[in-house]
């Protein structure tokens, strides 16, 4: 479901590379439909952010750098707002998202949906 129509207009992302050129992380945003979407879906006009890091490079600030670059790219593209989902148990990620300007718009016992207005 998440790879459905990847690369359509409006989708974008950034990739972090190690010194040897190996990809070690990525952050991206995509727009989804009400029928096909991910966990942080708010509506069809709001792109949703996702991020992934290789296990060996977590907690080194790379995720924050990726998100900062992605948000700058989205801002330059004229996008506002963006959304994402974060698990309730992931306090570190929640702290980073809040620090970057995301705010909670929906909560459940399992996760929170957050939005940033760029």
N, C-alpha and C positions, 0 to 999 in steps of 0.2 A: 504494500500500500504506500509506503513512504517514497518509493522510487518512481511512482506513477508520473509519467510525463516530465521527468527531470530535464531541466535545461530550457524550459519554456520561457518566453519573455517575462522579465521581472524577477526571475530566480538569480541569485548571485551568491558568491562565497569567497572565502579567503582560506589559504592553506599555509601552515607553518612547516618549514623544512629544517631538519637537523643540518649540522655543518657538512655532513656527507651527502646532502641532497635528499635524504629519505624523508617522506612526509611523516610528521609526528602529531599533527592535529589539523582540524579544520572547523570553521564556523560558516554557516550559510543561512540564508533566508529564502523562503519559498511562499508562494501563495497557494492556497488550497480551496477546494469547493466544500460546500456543506455535506456533500456525499462522500468525499475523499479528503480526509484531513488527519492531522496528527493531534497530539494531546493538548497543545497550547492554542488550538483554534479558537478564534473569537468571531471573526466573520470573513467573508471572501475578499474584503478590501484590505485586510491587515496581514502582511506577510508574517510568517512564523519562523523564529530563530531556532536553530539546532547547533550543537557543538559536540565535538568528539576529540578526545586526546588519547594518545598511546599511554598505556599504564605506566611506563617508566618515566614519563615526563610530567606527571600530574604534580600539583602543588609547587610549581616553579614559576608561576605567573604567566605561563604561555596562554592559558585560556583567557585571561584578562586581556592580554595583548591581541589575541584573535578577535575577541568581542569588540574591543575598542576600534580596531581596524574595520571590522564589519559595520559597526554603527556609523563610523565616519563615511564609509562607502554609501551606506543607505541614505545618510543625510545629504551627501553630494548628489545622489540620484533623486532627491526630492521626496523620499518616503517618510511618512509619519502616519501612524505609529507602527511599532513592531510588537509582536507578542512572543511568549515562550511559556513552557511548563517546567516546573521544578518540583521534585519530590519533597514532601514535608521533611523527610529525614536528612536531606542534603543541605545542612546549615551553611556549609562553606560556599556552595554555589548560590544559595539565597543571599548571603552577605555580599558576594561579588555583584550579583544582578542589582541589588538595592543600591550599592555604591555607584554603579554605572547609571542609575536613574530609573530602573524598572520599578513599578508599583504593582501591588496585588490587586487584581480585579475579580478573582474568583478563587475560592478555596474549597477543598474537600478533605476528608481525612487522609487521603493518599498524596495529593499534590496541590500546587497552587498555579494558577495562570497569572502571568504578569505582563504588563504593557509598559513600553517606553514611548514617550512622545518626543520625537527628535526635533 
